[in-house]
Amino acid sequence: MQVTGRINLHVNGIIIRSKEGAKANLSNVERTGVASDQGVAGYMEATNIPSVEGVLIHADDTDLNSVDFVDGSVQFETDTGQTWILRNAWLSGTLELTGAGGEVPVKFEGTTIEKVS
């Protein structure tokens, strides 16, 4: 049985070079426990914004404008064959390039994330 080890990120259909450690927030709802003096009362729900995060690798052929978008899609593909798509996505925050290792941390948020395979 294979365990997920590698992730491919596709931004608007184009695979991008990313470092190890990309992650996806797959839930539209966040549940938080509620405590009372008598013990656990239950839980409450709040809307959660689905997201995909990673660190892009900047090279001489990297087009950072291609990841600074709104109303796009981000595909989170695992090496175990499971894939999710973040729809109606946008770049959250700003792009920041560091000189040491050419790293560009990115976070994409969207309206929905769904498993497609």
Summary of the structure (lengths in Angstrom):
residues: 117
radius of gyration: 16.9
end to end distance: 17.4
largest distance: 61.0
contacts: 304
relative contact order: 0.27
helix: 3%
strand: 55%
